[in-house]
Amino acid sequence: MKGRVDARPSTQAPRQPKHSTDQTGCYRRTSLKRALLLAGVLFSNLVLASPLRLVSGEDYAPYAGSALPNGGMLSEVVFAALGRSGYQPSLAWQPWKRGYHATLKGS
């Protein structure tokens, strides 16, 4: 009969896929991927440990200002976060418009 499924177990061996992968090769590829990922994470800190120039305006007390202790509370938080991330930030105080255009130029 067409379309009927035989419920009896087959005596034939299960069919192997044409392109079988052995377990050792699969394990090696996974280990290599993990090792490369770990190396990337470890060496990414070397890239991050570079100087970073920041620009801020003067008239944003109590958040930012050259006359405030530590450059203001927002500047202090930004410096702490960047320092923990491996950056070495420096801060220049400029009028907002001049700092914005210098940032766009990359200078």
CNS distance restraints for C-alpha pairs under 8 A (distance, minus, plus):
assign (resid  16 and name CA) (resid  20 and name CA) 7.20 0.50 0.50
assign (resid  21 and name CA) (resid  25 and name CA) 6.96 0.50 0.50
assign (resid  21 and name CA) (resid  26 and name CA) 6.86 0.50 0.50
assign (resid  22 and name CA) (resid  26 and name CA) 6.54 0.50 0.50
assign (resid  23 and name CA) (resid  27 and name CA) 6.10 0.50 0.50
assign (resid  24 and name CA) (resid  28 and name CA) 6.18 0.50 0.50
assign (resid  25 and name CA) (resid  29 and name CA) 6.20 0.50 0.50
assign (resid  26 and name CA) (resid  30 and name CA) 6.24 0.50 0.50
assign (resid  27 and name CA) (resid  31 and name CA) 6.07 0.50 0.50
assign (resid  28 and name CA) (resid  32 and name CA) 6.04 0.50 0.50
assign (resid  29 and name CA) (resid  33 and name CA) 6.18 0.50 0.50
assign (resid  30 and name CA) (resid  34 and name CA) 6.21 0.50 0.50
assign (resid  31 and name CA) (resid  35 and name CA) 6.09 0.50 0.50
assign (resid  32 and name CA) (resid  36 and name CA) 6.13 0.50 0.50
assign (resid  33 and name CA) (resid  37 and name CA) 6.14 0.50 0.50
assign (resid  34 and name CA) (resid  38 and name CA) 6.11 0.50 0.50
assign (resid  35 and name CA) (resid  39 and name CA) 6.11 0.50 0.50
assign (resid  36 and name CA) (resid  40 and name CA) 6.09 0.50 0.50
assign (resid  37 and name CA) (resid  41 and name CA) 6.28 0.50 0.50
assign (resid  38 and name CA) (resid  42 and name CA) 6.15 0.50 0.50
assign (resid  39 and name CA) (resid  43 and name CA) 5.98 0.50 0.50
assign (resid  40 and name CA) (resid  44 and name CA) 5.83 0.50 0.50
assign (resid  41 and name CA) (resid  45 and name CA) 7.26 0.50 0.50
assign (resid  42 and name CA) (resid  46 and name CA) 7.93 0.50 0.50
assign (resid  43 and name CA) (resid  47 and name CA) 7.09 0.50 0.50
assign (resid  44 and name CA) (resid  48 and name CA) 6.34 0.50 0.50
assign (resid  45 and name CA) (resid  49 and name CA) 6.09 0.50 0.50
assign (resid  45 and name CA) (resid  86 and name CA) 6.60 0.50 0.50
assign (resid  46 and name CA) (resid  50 and name CA) 7.80 0.50 0.50
assign (resid  48 and name CA) (resid  85 and name CA) 7.38 0.50 0.50
assign (resid  48 and name CA) (resid  86 and name CA) 5.56 0.50 0.50
assign (resid  48 and name CA) (resid  87 and name CA) 5.78 0.50 0.50
assign (resid  49 and name CA) (resid  86 and name CA) 4.69 0.50 0.50
assign (resid  49 and name CA) (resid  87 and name CA) 4.84 0.50 0.50
assign (resid  49 and name CA) (resid  88 and name CA) 6.64 0.50 0.50
assign (resid  50 and name CA) (resid  86 and name CA) 7.56 0.50 0.50
assign (resid  50 and name CA) (resid  87 and name CA) 5.57 0.50 0.50
assign (resid  50 and name CA) (resid  88 and name CA) 6.07 0.50 0.50
assign (resid  51 and name CA) (resid  87 and name CA) 6.04 0.50 0.50
assign (resid  51 and name CA) (resid  88 and name CA) 4.59 0.50 0.50
assign (resid  51 and name CA) (resid  89 and name CA) 5.75 0.50 0.50
assign (resid  51 and name CA) (resid  90 and name CA) 7.39 0.50 0.50
assign (resid  52 and name CA) (resid  87 and name CA) 6.45 0.50 0.50
assign (resid  52 and name CA) (resid  88 and name CA) 5.85 0.50 0.50
assign (resid  52 and name CA) (resid  89 and name CA) 4.56 0.50 0.50
assign (resid  52 and name CA) (resid  90 and name CA) 6.23 0.50 0.50
assign (resid  53 and name CA) (resid  89 and name CA) 5.76 0.50 0.50
assign (resid  53 and name CA) (resid  90 and name CA) 5.00 0.50 0.50
assign (resid  53 and name CA) (resid  91 and name CA) 6.05 0.50 0.50
assign (resid  53 and name CA) (resid  92 and name CA) 7.55 0.50 0.50
assign (resid  54 and name CA) (resid  89 and name CA) 6.78 0.50 0.50
assign (resid  54 and name CA) (resid  90 and name CA) 5.90 0.50 0.50
assign (resid  54 and name CA) (resid  91 and name CA) 4.70 0.50 0.50
assign (resid  54 and name CA) (resid  92 and name CA) 6.21 0.50 0.50
assign (resid  55 and name CA) (resid  91 and name CA) 5.59 0.50 0.50
assign (resid  55 and name CA) (resid  92 and name CA) 4.85 0.50 0.50
assign (resid  55 and name CA) (resid  93 and name CA) 5.88 0.50 0.50
assign (resid  55 and name CA) (resid  94 and name CA) 6.68 0.50 0.50
assign (resid  55 and name CA) (resid  99 and name CA) 5.97 0.50 0.50
assign (resid  56 and name CA) (resid  64 and name CA) 7.40 0.50 0.50
assign (resid  56 and name CA) (resid  65 and name CA) 7.94 0.50 0.50
assign (resid  56 and name CA) (resid  91 and name CA) 7.16 0.50 0.50
assign (resid  56 and name CA) (resid  92 and name CA) 6.44 0.50 0.50
assign (resid  56 and name CA) (resid  93 and name CA) 5.21 0.50 0.50
assign (resid  56 and name CA) (resid  94 and name CA) 6.17 0.50 0.50
assign (resid  56 and name CA) (resid  95 and name CA) 7.62 0.50 0.50
assign (resid  56 and name CA) (resid  96 and name CA) 6.86 0.50 0.50
assign (resid  56 and name CA) (resid  99 and name CA) 7.13 0.50 0.50
assign (resid  57 and name CA) (resid  64 and name CA) 7.39 0.50 0.50
assign (resid  57 and name CA) (resid  65 and name CA) 7.01 0.50 0.50
assign (resid  57 and name CA) (resid  93 and name CA) 5.69 0.50 0.50
assign (resid  57 and name CA) (resid  94 and name CA) 5.34 0.50 0.50
assign (resid  57 and name CA) (resid  95 and name CA) 5.15 0.50 0.50
assign (resid  57 and name CA) (resid  96 and name CA) 5.05 0.50 0.50
assign (resid  57 and name CA) (resid  99 and name CA) 7.71 0.50 0.50
assign (resid  58 and name CA) (resid  64 and name CA) 6.74 0.50 0.50
assign (resid  58 and name CA) (resid  65 and name CA) 4.71 0.50 0.50
assign (resid  58 and name CA) (resid  66 and name CA) 6.43 0.50 0.50
assign (resid  58 and name CA) (resid  93 and name CA) 6.42 0.50 0.50
assign (resid  58 and name CA) (resid  94 and name CA) 6.92 0.50 0.50
assign (resid  58 and name CA) (resid  95 and name CA) 6.75 0.50 0.50
assign (resid  59 and name CA) (resid  64 and name CA) 7.26 0.50 0.50
assign (resid  59 and name CA) (resid  65 and name CA) 6.21 0.50 0.50
assign (resid  60 and name CA) (resid  64 and name CA) 5.07 0.50 0.50
assign (resid  60 and name CA) (resid  65 and name CA) 6.15 0.50 0.50
assign (resid  61 and name CA) (resid  65 and name CA) 5.96 0.50 0.50
assign (resid  61 and name CA) (resid  68 and name CA) 7.64 0.50 0.50
assign (resid  61 and name CA) (resid  72 and name CA) 6.97 0.50 0.50
assign (resid  62 and name CA) (resid  68 and name CA) 7.42 0.50 0.50
assign (resid  62 and name CA) (resid  72 and name CA) 5.75 0.50 0.50
assign (resid  62 and name CA) (resid  73 and name CA) 6.64 0.50 0.50
assign (resid  63 and name CA) (resid  72 and name CA) 4.87 0.50 0.50
assign (resid  63 and name CA) (resid  73 and name CA) 5.09 0.50 0.50
assign (resid  63 and name CA) (resid  74 and name CA) 4.81 0.50 0.50
assign (resid  63 and name CA) (resid  75 and name CA) 6.94 0.50 0.50
assign (resid  64 and name CA) (resid  68 and name CA) 7.17 0.50 0.50
assign (resid  64 and name CA) (resid  71 and name CA) 5.55 0.50 0.50
assign (resid  64 and name CA) (resid  72 and name CA) 4.22 0.50 0.50
assign (resid  64 and name CA) (resid  73 and name CA) 6.62 0.50 0.50
assign (resid  64 and name CA) (resid  74 and name CA) 6.06 0.50 0.50
assign (resid  64 and name CA) (resid  75 and name CA) 5.87 0.50 0.50
assign (resid  65 and name CA) (resid  71 and name CA) 5.22 0.50 0.50
assign (resid  65 and name CA) (resid  72 and name CA) 5.71 0.50 0.50
assign (resid  65 and name CA) (resid  93 and name CA) 7.86 0.50 0.50
assign (resid  66 and name CA) (resid  71 and name CA) 5.14 0.50 0.50
assign (resid  66 and name CA) (resid  72 and name CA) 7.61 0.50 0.50
assign (resid  66 and name CA) (resid  93 and name CA) 6.85 0.50 0.50
assign (resid  67 and name CA) (resid  71 and name CA) 6.82 0.50 0.50
assign (resid  68 and name CA) (resid  72 and name CA) 5.12 0.50 0.50
assign (resid  70 and name CA) (resid  75 and name CA) 7.12 0.50 0.50
assign (resid  70 and name CA) (resid  76 and name CA) 5.89 0.50 0.50
assign (resid  71 and name CA) (resid  75 and name CA) 5.60 0.50 0.50
assign (resid  71 and name CA) (resid  76 and name CA) 6.63 0.50 0.50
assign (resid  72 and name CA) (resid  76 and name CA) 6.23 0.50 0.50
assign (resid  73 and name CA) (resid  77 and name CA) 6.31 0.50 0.50
assign (resid  74 and name CA) (resid  78 and name CA) 6.18 0.50 0.50
assign (resid  75 and name CA) (resid  79 and name CA) 6.06 0.50 0.50
assign (resid  76 and name CA) (resid  80 and name CA) 6.16 0.50 0.50
assign (resid  77 and name CA) (resid  81 and name CA) 6.18 0.50 0.50
assign (resid  78 and name CA) (resid  82 and name CA) 6.09 0.50 0.50
assign (resid  79 and name CA) (resid  83 and name CA) 5.89 0.50 0.50
assign (resid  79 and name CA) (resid  89 and name CA) 6.53 0.50 0.50
assign (resid  80 and name CA) (resid  84 and name CA) 6.22 0.50 0.50
assign (resid  81 and name CA) (resid  85 and name CA) 6.33 0.50 0.50
assign (resid  82 and name CA) (resid  86 and name CA) 6.44 0.50 0.50
assign (resid  82 and name CA) (resid  87 and name CA) 5.26 0.50 0.50
assign (resid  82 and name CA) (resid  88 and name CA) 7.18 0.50 0.50
assign (resid  82 and name CA) (resid  89 and name CA) 6.89 0.50 0.50
assign (resid  83 and name CA) (resid  87 and name CA) 5.17 0.50 0.50
assign (resid  83 and name CA) (resid  88 and name CA) 6.06 0.50 0.50
assign (resid  83 and name CA) (resid  89 and name CA) 7.24 0.50 0.50
assign (resid  94 and name CA) (resid  98 and name CA) 6.52 0.50 0.50
assign (resid  94 and name CA) (resid  99 and name CA) 5.63 0.50 0.50
assign (resid  95 and name CA) (resid  99 and name CA) 6.15 0.50 0.50
assign (resid  96 and name CA) (resid 100 and name CA) 5.99 0.50 0.50
assign (resid  97 and name CA) (resid 101 and name CA) 6.28 0.50 0.50
assign (resid  98 and name CA) (resid 102 and name CA) 6.11 0.50 0.50
assign (resid  99 and name CA) (resid 103 and name CA) 6.09 0.50 0.50
assign (resid 100 and name CA) (resid 104 and name CA) 6.36 0.50 0.50
assign (resid 101 and name CA) (resid 105 and name CA) 6.30 0.50 0.50
assign (resid 102 and name CA) (resid 106 and name CA) 6.12 0.50 0.50
assign (resid 102 and name CA) (resid 107 and name CA) 5.39 0.50 0.50
assign (resid 103 and name CA) (resid 107 and name CA) 6.19 0.50 0.50
